[in-house]
Amino acid sequence: MSIAAFIKQDLIAGIRSGEIGSDRLTLNYLSKRYRVSVTPVRVAIRELIKEKYLKKGDNGRLAI
């Protein structure tokens, strides 16, 4: 399993459980949380947007 795939699965679990809210959906916060660069976080976020778990607003902010 790739790092991005792990992050994606963990974010799905966190969103479903309510542990992760929109206030914590920033690249900086998530890269620190997972102790990785922003690249695998971006990949995971991109897939979550494509799968409709997340929405990206006109201002670039992520929302559940």
Distance bins in CASP14 RR format, pairs under 12 A and 6 or more apart:
PFRMAT RR
TARGET T0000
AUTHOR 0000-0000-0000
RMODE 2
METHOD distances of the structure
MODEL  1
1 7 0 0 0 0 0 1 0 0 0 0 0
1 8 0 0 0 0 1 0 0 0 0 0 0
1 9 0 0 0 0 1 0 0 0 0 0 0
1 10 0 0 0 0 0 1 0 0 0 0 0
1 40 0 0 0 0 0 1 0 0 0 0 0
1 44 0 0 0 0 0 1 0 0 0 0 0
2 8 0 0 0 0 1 0 0 0 0 0 0
2 9 0 0 0 0 0 1 0 0 0 0 0
2 36 0 0 0 0 0 1 0 0 0 0 0
2 39 0 0 0 0 0 1 0 0 0 0 0
2 40 1 0 0 1 0 0 0 0 0 0 0
2 43 0 0 0 0 1 0 0 0 0 0 0
2 44 0 0 0 0 1 0 0 0 0 0 0
2 47 0 0 0 0 0 1 0 0 0 0 0
3 9 0 0 0 0 0 1 0 0 0 0 0
3 10 0 0 0 0 0 1 0 0 0 0 0
3 30 0 0 0 0 0 1 0 0 0 0 0
3 31 0 0 0 0 0 1 0 0 0 0 0
3 34 1 0 0 1 0 0 0 0 0 0 0
3 35 0 0 0 0 0 1 0 0 0 0 0
3 36 1 0 1 0 0 0 0 0 0 0 0
3 37 0 0 0 0 1 0 0 0 0 0 0
3 38 0 0 0 0 0 1 0 0 0 0 0
3 39 0 0 0 0 1 0 0 0 0 0 0
3 40 1 0 1 0 0 0 0 0 0 0 0
3 41 0 0 0 0 1 0 0 0 0 0 0
3 42 0 0 0 0 0 1 0 0 0 0 0
3 43 0 0 0 0 1 0 0 0 0 0 0
3 44 0 0 0 0 1 0 0 0 0 0 0
4 10 0 0 0 0 0 1 0 0 0 0 0
4 11 0 0 0 0 0 1 0 0 0 0 0
4 30 0 0 0 0 0 1 0 0 0 0 0
4 31 0 0 0 0 0 1 0 0 0 0 0
4 34 0 0 0 0 1 0 0 0 0 0 0
4 36 0 0 0 0 1 0 0 0 0 0 0
4 37 0 0 0 0 0 1 0 0 0 0 0
4 38 0 0 0 0 0 1 0 0 0 0 0
4 39 0 0 0 0 1 0 0 0 0 0 0
4 40 1 0 1 0 0 0 0 0 0 0 0
4 41 1 0 0 1 0 0 0 0 0 0 0
4 42 0 0 0 0 1 0 0 0 0 0 0
4 43 1 1 0 0 0 0 0 0 0 0 0
4 44 1 0 1 0 0 0 0 0 0 0 0
4 45 0 0 0 0 1 0 0 0 0 0 0
4 46 0 0 0 0 1 0 0 0 0 0 0
4 47 1 0 0 1 0 0 0 0 0 0 0
4 48 0 0 0 0 0 1 0 0 0 0 0
5 11 0 0 0 0 0 1 0 0 0 0 0
5 12 0 0 0 0 0 1 0 0 0 0 0
5 40 0 0 0 0 1 0 0 0 0 0 0
5 43 0 0 0 0 1 0 0 0 0 0 0
5 44 1 0 0 1 0 0 0 0 0 0 0
5 47 0 0 0 0 1 0 0 0 0 0 0
5 48 0 0 0 0 0 1 0 0 0 0 0
6 12 0 0 0 0 0 1 0 0 0 0 0
6 13 0 0 0 0 0 1 0 0 0 0 0
6 34 0 0 0 0 1 0 0 0 0 0 0
6 35 0 0 0 0 0 1 0 0 0 0 0
6 36 0 0 0 0 1 0 0 0 0 0 0
6 40 0 0 0 0 1 0 0 0 0 0 0
6 41 0 0 0 0 0 1 0 0 0 0 0
6 43 0 0 0 0 0 1 0 0 0 0 0
6 44 0 0 0 0 1 0 0 0 0 0 0
7 13 0 0 0 0 0 1 0 0 0 0 0
7 14 0 0 0 0 0 1 0 0 0 0 0
7 20 0 0 0 0 0 1 0 0 0 0 0
7 27 0 0 0 0 0 1 0 0 0 0 0
7 30 1 0 0 1 0 0 0 0 0 0 0
7 31 0 0 0 0 1 0 0 0 0 0 0
7 33 0 0 0 0 1 0 0 0 0 0 0
7 34 1 0 1 0 0 0 0 0 0 0 0
7 35 0 0 0 0 0 1 0 0 0 0 0
7 36 1 0 0 1 0 0 0 0 0 0 0
7 37 0 0 0 0 0 1 0 0 0 0 0
7 38 0 0 0 0 0 1 0 0 0 0 0
7 39 0 0 0 0 0 1 0 0 0 0 0
7 40 1 0 1 0 0 0 0 0 0 0 0
7 41 1 0 0 1 0 0 0 0 0 0 0
7 42 0 0 0 0 1 0 0 0 0 0 0
7 43 0 0 0 0 1 0 0 0 0 0 0
7 44 1 0 1 0 0 0 0 0 0 0 0
7 45 0 0 0 0 1 0 0 0 0 0 0
7 46 0 0 0 0 0 1 0 0 0 0 0
7 47 0 0 0 0 1 0 0 0 0 0 0
7 48 0 0 0 0 1 0 0 0 0 0 0
8 14 0 0 0 0 0 1 0 0 0 0 0
8 15 0 0 0 0 0 1 0 0 0 0 0
8 30 0 0 0 0 0 1 0 0 0 0 0
8 34 0 0 0 0 0 1 0 0 0 0 0
8 40 0 0 0 0 1 0 0 0 0 0 0
8 41 0 0 0 0 1 0 0 0 0 0 0
8 42 0 0 0 0 0 1 0 0 0 0 0
8 43 1 0 0 1 0 0 0 0 0 0 0
8 44 1 0 1 0 0 0 0 0 0 0 0
8 45 0 0 0 0 1 0 0 0 0 0 0
8 46 0 0 0 0 1 0 0 0 0 0 0
8 47 1 0 1 0 0 0 0 0 0 0 0
8 48 1 0 0 1 0 0 0 0 0 0 0
8 49 0 0 0 0 0 1 0 0 0 0 0
8 50 0 0 0 0 0 1 0 0 0 0 0
8 51 0 0 0 0 1 0 0 0 0 0 0
8 53 0 0 0 0 1 0 0 0 0 0 0
8 54 0 0 0 0 0 1 0 0 0 0 0
9 15 0 0 0 0 0 1 0 0 0 0 0
9 16 0 0 0 0 0 1 0 0 0 0 0
9 34 0 0 0 0 0 1 0 0 0 0 0
9 44 0 0 0 0 1 0 0 0 0 0 0
9 47 0 0 0 0 0 1 0 0 0 0 0
9 48 0 0 0 0 0 1 0 0 0 0 0
9 51 0 0 0 0 0 1 0 0 0 0 0
9 53 0 0 0 0 0 1 0 0 0 0 0
10 16 0 0 0 0 0 1 0 0 0 0 0
10 17 0 0 0 0 0 1 0 0 0 0 0
10 19 0 0 0 0 1 0 0 0 0 0 0
10 20 0 0 0 0 1 0 0 0 0 0 0
10 30 0 0 0 0 1 0 0 0 0 0 0
10 33 0 0 0 0 1 0 0 0 0 0 0
10 34 1 0 0 1 0 0 0 0 0 0 0
10 36 0 0 0 0 0 1 0 0 0 0 0
10 40 0 0 0 0 0 1 0 0 0 0 0
10 41 0 0 0 0 0 1 0 0 0 0 0
10 44 0 0 0 0 1 0 0 0 0 0 0
10 48 0 0 0 0 0 1 0 0 0 0 0
11 17 0 0 0 0 0 1 0 0 0 0 0
11 18 0 0 0 0 0 1 0 0 0 0 0
11 19 0 0 0 0 1 0 0 0 0 0 0
11 20 1 0 0 1 0 0 0 0 0 0 0
11 21 0 0 0 0 0 1 0 0 0 0 0
11 24 0 0 0 0 1 0 0 0 0 0 0
11 25 0 0 0 0 1 0 0 0 0 0 0
11 29 0 0 0 0 0 1 0 0 0 0 0
11 30 1 0 0 1 0 0 0 0 0 0 0
11 33 0 0 0 0 1 0 0 0 0 0 0
11 34 0 0 0 0 1 0 0 0 0 0 0
11 40 0 0 0 0 0 1 0 0 0 0 0
11 41 0 0 0 0 1 0 0 0 0 0 0
11 43 0 0 0 0 0 1 0 0 0 0 0
11 44 1 0 0 1 0 0 0 0 0 0 0
11 45 0 0 0 0 1 0 0 0 0 0 0
11 46 0 0 0 0 0 1 0 0 0 0 0
11 47 0 0 0 0 1 0 0 0 0 0 0
11 48 1 0 0 1 0 0 0 0 0 0 0
11 49 0 0 0 0 0 1 0 0 0 0 0
11 51 0 0 0 0 0 1 0 0 0 0 0
11 53 1 0 0 1 0 0 0 0 0 0 0
11 54 0 0 0 0 1 0 0 0 0 0 0
11 62 0 0 0 0 0 1 0 0 0 0 0
11 64 0 0 0 0 0 1 0 0 0 0 0
12 18 0 0 0 0 0 1 0 0 0 0 0
12 19 0 0 0 0 0 1 0 0 0 0 0
12 20 0 0 0 0 1 0 0 0 0 0 0
12 44 0 0 0 0 1 0 0 0 0 0 0
12 45 0 0 0 0 0 1 0 0 0 0 0
12 47 0 0 0 0 1 0 0 0 0 0 0
12 48 1 0 0 1 0 0 0 0 0 0 0
12 51 0 0 0 0 1 0 0 0 0 0 0
12 52 0 0 0 0 0 1 0 0 0 0 0
12 53 1 0 0 1 0 0 0 0 0 0 0
12 54 0 0 0 0 1 0 0 0 0 0 0
12 64 0 0 0 0 0 1 0 0 0 0 0
13 19 1 0 0 1 0 0 0 0 0 0 0
13 20 0 0 0 0 1 0 0 0 0 0 0
13 48 0 0 0 0 0 1 0 0 0 0 0
13 53 0 0 0 0 0 1 0 0 0 0 0
14 20 1 0 1 0 0 0 0 0 0 0 0
14 21 0 0 0 0 1 0 0 0 0 0 0
14 24 0 0 0 0 1 0 0 0 0 0 0
14 25 0 0 0 0 0 1 0 0 0 0 0
14 30 0 0 0 0 0 1 0 0 0 0 0
14 33 0 0 0 0 0 1 0 0 0 0 0
14 48 0 0 0 0 0 1 0 0 0 0 0
14 53 0 0 0 0 0 1 0 0 0 0 0
14 54 0 0 0 0 0 1 0 0 0 0 0
14 64 0 0 0 0 1 0 0 0 0 0 0
15 21 1 0 0 1 0 0 0 0 0 0 0
15 22 0 0 0 0 1 0 0 0 0 0 0
15 24 0 0 0 0 0 1 0 0 0 0 0
15 25 0 0 0 0 1 0 0 0 0 0 0
15 44 0 0 0 0 0 1 0 0 0 0 0
15 45 0 0 0 0 0 1 0 0 0 0 0
15 48 0 0 0 0 1 0 0 0 0 0 0
15 51 0 0 0 0 0 1 0 0 0 0 0
15 52 0 0 0 0 0 1 0 0 0 0 0
15 53 1 0 0 1 0 0 0 0 0 0 0
15 54 1 0 0 1 0 0 0 0 0 0 0
15 55 0 0 0 0 0 1 0 0 0 0 0
15 62 0 0 0 0 0 1 0 0 0 0 0
15 63 0 0 0 0 0 1 0 0 0 0 0
15 64 1 0 1 0 0 0 0 0 0 0 0
16 48 0 0 0 0 0 1 0 0 0 0 0
16 53 0 0 0 0 1 0 0 0 0 0 0
16 64 0 0 0 0 0 1 0 0 0 0 0
17 64 0 0 0 0 0 1 0 0 0 0 0
18 24 0 0 0 0 0 1 0 0 0 0 0
18 64 0 0 0 0 1 0 0 0 0 0 0
19 33 0 0 0 0 0 1 0 0 0 0 0
19 64 0 0 0 0 0 1 0 0 0 0 0
20 26 0 0 0 0 0 1 0 0 0 0 0
20 29 0 0 0 0 1 0 0 0 0 0 0
20 30 0 0 0 0 1 0 0 0 0 0 0
20 33 0 0 0 0 1 0 0 0 0 0 0
20 34 0 0 0 0 0 1 0 0 0 0 0
20 45 0 0 0 0 0 1 0 0 0 0 0
20 48 0 0 0 0 0 1 0 0 0 0 0
20 53 0 0 0 0 0 1 0 0 0 0 0
20 54 0 0 0 0 0 1 0 0 0 0 0
20 62 0 0 0 0 0 1 0 0 0 0 0
20 63 0 0 0 0 0 1 0 0 0 0 0
20 64 1 0 0 1 0 0 0 0 0 0 0
21 29 0 0 0 0 0 1 0 0 0 0 0
21 30 0 0 0 0 0 1 0 0 0 0 0
21 53 0 0 0 0 0 1 0 0 0 0 0
21 54 0 0 0 0 0 1 0 0 0 0 0
21 62 0 0 0 0 1 0 0 0 0 0 0
21 63 0 0 0 0 1 0 0 0 0 0 0
21 64 1 0 1 0 0 0 0 0 0 0 0
22 29 0 0 0 0 0 1 0 0 0 0 0
22 54 0 0 0 0 1 0 0 0 0 0 0
22 55 0 0 0 0 1 0 0 0 0 0 0
22 56 0 0 0 0 0 1 0 0 0 0 0
22 57 0 0 0 0 0 1 0 0 0 0 0
22 60 0 0 0 0 0 1 0 0 0 0 0
22 61 1 0 0 1 0 0 0 0 0 0 0
22 62 1 0 0 1 0 0 0 0 0 0 0
22 63 1 0 1 0 0 0 0 0 0 0 0
22 64 1 0 1 0 0 0 0 0 0 0 0
23 29 0 0 0 0 1 0 0 0 0 0 0
23 30 0 0 0 0 0 1 0 0 0 0 0
23 61 0 0 0 0 0 1 0 0 0 0 0
23 62 0 0 0 0 0 1 0 0 0 0 0
23 63 0 0 0 0 0 1 0 0 0 0 0
23 64 0 0 0 0 0 1 0 0 0 0 0
24 30 1 0 0 1 0 0 0 0 0 0 0
24 31 0 0 0 0 0 1 0 0 0 0 0
24 32 0 0 0 0 0 1 0 0 0 0 0
24 33 1 0 0 1 0 0 0 0 0 0 0
24 34 0 0 0 0 0 1 0 0 0 0 0
24 41 0 0 0 0 0 1 0 0 0 0 0
24 54 0 0 0 0 0 1 0 0 0 0 0
24 61 0 0 0 0 0 1 0 0 0 0 0
24 62 0 0 0 0 1 0 0 0 0 0 0
24 63 0 0 0 0 0 1 0 0 0 0 0
24 64 0 0 0 0 0 1 0 0 0 0 0
25 31 0 0 0 0 0 1 0 0 0 0 0
25 33 0 0 0 0 0 1 0 0 0 0 0
25 41 0 0 0 0 0 1 0 0 0 0 0
25 44 0 0 0 0 0 1 0 0 0 0 0
25 45 1 0 0 1 0 0 0 0 0 0 0
25 48 0 0 0 0 1 0 0 0 0 0 0
25 49 0 0 0 0 0 1 0 0 0 0 0
25 53 0 0 0 0 0 1 0 0 0 0 0
25 54 1 0 0 1 0 0 0 0 0 0 0
25 55 0 0 0 0 0 1 0 0 0 0 0
25 56 0 0 0 0 1 0 0 0 0 0 0
25 57 0 0 0 0 0 1 0 0 0 0 0
25 60 0 0 0 0 0 1 0 0 0 0 0
25 61 1 0 0 1 0 0 0 0 0 0 0
25 62 1 1 0 0 0 0 0 0 0 0 0
25 63 1 0 0 1 0 0 0 0 0 0 0
25 64 1 0 0 1 0 0 0 0 0 0 0
26 32 0 0 0 0 1 0 0 0 0 0 0
26 33 0 0 0 0 0 1 0 0 0 0 0
26 38 0 0 0 0 1 0 0 0 0 0 0
26 41 0 0 0 0 1 0 0 0 0 0 0
26 42 0 0 0 0 0 1 0 0 0 0 0
26 45 0 0 0 0 1 0 0 0 0 0 0
26 60 0 0 0 0 0 1 0 0 0 0 0
26 61 0 0 0 0 1 0 0 0 0 0 0
26 62 1 0 0 1 0 0 0 0 0 0 0
26 63 0 0 0 0 0 1 0 0 0 0 0
27 33 0 0 0 0 0 1 0 0 0 0 0
27 34 0 0 0 0 0 1 0 0 0 0 0
27 36 0 0 0 0 0 1 0 0 0 0 0
27 37 0 0 0 0 1 0 0 0 0 0 0
27 38 1 0 1 0 0 0 0 0 0 0 0
27 39 0 0 0 0 1 0 0 0 0 0 0
27 40 0 0 0 0 0 1 0 0 0 0 0
27 41 1 0 1 0 0 0 0 0 0 0 0
27 42 1 0 0 1 0 0 0 0 0 0 0
27 43 0 0 0 0 0 1 0 0 0 0 0
27 44 0 0 0 0 0 1 0 0 0 0 0
27 45 1 0 0 1 0 0 0 0 0 0 0
27 46 0 0 0 0 0 1 0 0 0 0 0
27 56 0 0 0 0 0 1 0 0 0 0 0
27 60 0 0 0 0 0 1 0 0 0 0 0
27 61 0 0 0 0 0 1 0 0 0 0 0
27 62 0 0 0 0 1 0 0 0 0 0 0
28 34 0 0 0 0 0 1 0 0 0 0 0
28 36 0 0 0 0 0 1 0 0 0 0 0
28 37 0 0 0 0 0 1 0 0 0 0 0
28 38 1 0 0 1 0 0 0 0 0 0 0
28 41 0 0 0 0 1 0 0 0 0 0 0
28 42 0 0 0 0 0 1 0 0 0 0 0
29 38 0 0 0 0 0 1 0 0 0 0 0
29 41 0 0 0 0 1 0 0 0 0 0 0
29 45 0 0 0 0 0 1 0 0 0 0 0
29 62 0 0 0 0 0 1 0 0 0 0 0
30 36 0 0 0 0 1 0 0 0 0 0 0
30 37 0 0 0 0 0 1 0 0 0 0 0
30 38 0 0 0 0 1 0 0 0 0 0 0
30 39 0 0 0 0 0 1 0 0 0 0 0
30 40 0 0 0 0 1 0 0 0 0 0 0
30 41 1 0 1 0 0 0 0 0 0 0 0
30 42 0 0 0 0 1 0 0 0 0 0 0
30 43 0 0 0 0 0 1 0 0 0 0 0
30 44 0 0 0 0 1 0 0 0 0 0 0
30 45 1 0 0 1 0 0 0 0 0 0 0
30 48 0 0 0 0 0 1 0 0 0 0 0
30 54 0 0 0 0 0 1 0 0 0 0 0
30 62 0 0 0 0 1 0 0 0 0 0 0
31 37 1 0 0 1 0 0 0 0 0 0 0
31 38 1 0 1 0 0 0 0 0 0 0 0
31 39 0 0 0 0 1 0 0 0 0 0 0
31 40 0 0 0 0 1 0 0 0 0 0 0
31 41 1 0 1 0 0 0 0 0 0 0 0
31 42 0 0 0 0 1 0 0 0 0 0 0
31 43 0 0 0 0 0 1 0 0 0 0 0
31 44 0 0 0 0 0 1 0 0 0 0 0
31 45 0 0 0 0 0 1 0 0 0 0 0
32 38 0 0 0 0 1 0 0 0 0 0 0
32 41 0 0 0 0 1 0 0 0 0 0 0
33 40 0 0 0 0 0 1 0 0 0 0 0
33 41 0 0 0 0 1 0 0 0 0 0 0
33 44 0 0 0 0 0 1 0 0 0 0 0
34 40 1 0 0 1 0 0 0 0 0 0 0
34 41 1 0 0 1 0 0 0 0 0 0 0
34 43 0 0 0 0 0 1 0 0 0 0 0
34 44 0 0 0 0 1 0 0 0 0 0 0
34 45 0 0 0 0 0 1 0 0 0 0 0
35 41 0 0 0 0 0 1 0 0 0 0 0
36 42 0 0 0 0 0 1 0 0 0 0 0
36 43 0 0 0 0 0 1 0 0 0 0 0
36 44 0 0 0 0 1 0 0 0 0 0 0
37 43 0 0 0 0 0 1 0 0 0 0 0
38 44 0 0 0 0 0 1 0 0 0 0 0
38 45 0 0 0 0 1 0 0 0 0 0 0
38 46 0 0 0 0 0 1 0 0 0 0 0
39 45 0 0 0 0 0 1 0 0 0 0 0
39 46 0 0 0 0 0 1 0 0 0 0 0
40 46 0 0 0 0 0 1 0 0 0 0 0
40 47 0 0 0 0 0 1 0 0 0 0 0
41 47 0 0 0 0 0 1 0 0 0 0 0
41 48 0 0 0 0 0 1 0 0 0 0 0
41 62 0 0 0 0 0 1 0 0 0 0 0
42 48 0 0 0 0 0 1 0 0 0 0 0
42 49 0 0 0 0 0 1 0 0 0 0 0
42 56 0 0 0 0 0 1 0 0 0 0 0
42 62 0 0 0 0 0 1 0 0 0 0 0
43 49 0 0 0 0 0 1 0 0 0 0 0
43 50 0 0 0 0 0 1 0 0 0 0 0
44 50 0 0 0 0 0 1 0 0 0 0 0
44 51 0 0 0 0 0 1 0 0 0 0 0
44 53 0 0 0 0 0 1 0 0 0 0 0
44 54 0 0 0 0 1 0 0 0 0 0 0
44 62 0 0 0 0 0 1 0 0 0 0 0
45 51 0 0 0 0 0 1 0 0 0 0 0
45 53 0 0 0 0 1 0 0 0 0 0 0
45 54 1 0 0 1 0 0 0 0 0 0 0
45 55 0 0 0 0 0 1 0 0 0 0 0
45 56 0 0 0 0 1 0 0 0 0 0 0
45 60 0 0 0 0 0 1 0 0 0 0 0
45 61 0 0 0 0 0 1 0 0 0 0 0
45 62 1 0 0 1 0 0 0 0 0 0 0
45 63 0 0 0 0 0 1 0 0 0 0 0
46 53 0 0 0 0 0 1 0 0 0 0 0
46 54 0 0 0 0 1 0 0 0 0 0 0
46 56 0 0 0 0 1 0 0 0 0 0 0
46 62 0 0 0 0 0 1 0 0 0 0 0
47 53 0 0 0 0 1 0 0 0 0 0 0
47 54 0 0 0 0 1 0 0 0 0 0 0
48 54 1 0 1 0 0 0 0 0 0 0 0
48 55 0 0 0 0 1 0 0 0 0 0 0
48 56 0 0 0 0 1 0 0 0 0 0 0
48 62 0 0 0 0 1 0 0 0 0 0 0
48 63 0 0 0 0 0 1 0 0 0 0 0
48 64 0 0 0 0 1 0 0 0 0 0 0
49 55 1 0 0 1 0 0 0 0 0 0 0
49 56 1 0 1 0 0 0 0 0 0 0 0
49 57 0 0 0 0 1 0 0 0 0 0 0
49 60 0 0 0 0 0 1 0 0 0 0 0
49 62 1 0 0 1 0 0 0 0 0 0 0
49 63 0 0 0 0 0 1 0 0 0 0 0
49 64 0 0 0 0 0 1 0 0 0 0 0
50 56 0 0 0 0 0 1 0 0 0 0 0
52 63 0 0 0 0 0 1 0 0 0 0 0
52 64 0 0 0 0 0 1 0 0 0 0 0
53 62 0 0 0 0 0 1 0 0 0 0 0
53 63 0 0 0 0 0 1 0 0 0 0 0
53 64 1 0 0 1 0 0 0 0 0 0 0
54 60 0 0 0 0 0 1 0 0 0 0 0
54 61 0 0 0 0 0 1 0 0 0 0 0
54 62 1 0 1 0 0 0 0 0 0 0 0
54 63 1 0 0 1 0 0 0 0 0 0 0
54 64 1 0 0 1 0 0 0 0 0 0 0
55 61 0 0 0 0 1 0 0 0 0 0 0
55 62 1 0 0 1 0 0 0 0 0 0 0
55 63 1 0 1 0 0 0 0 0 0 0 0
55 64 1 0 0 1 0 0 0 0 0 0 0
56 62 1 0 1 0 0 0 0 0 0 0 0
56 63 1 0 0 1 0 0 0 0 0 0 0
56 64 0 0 0 0 0 1 0 0 0 0 0
57 63 1 0 0 1 0 0 0 0 0 0 0
57 64 0 0 0 0 0 1 0 0 0 0 0
END
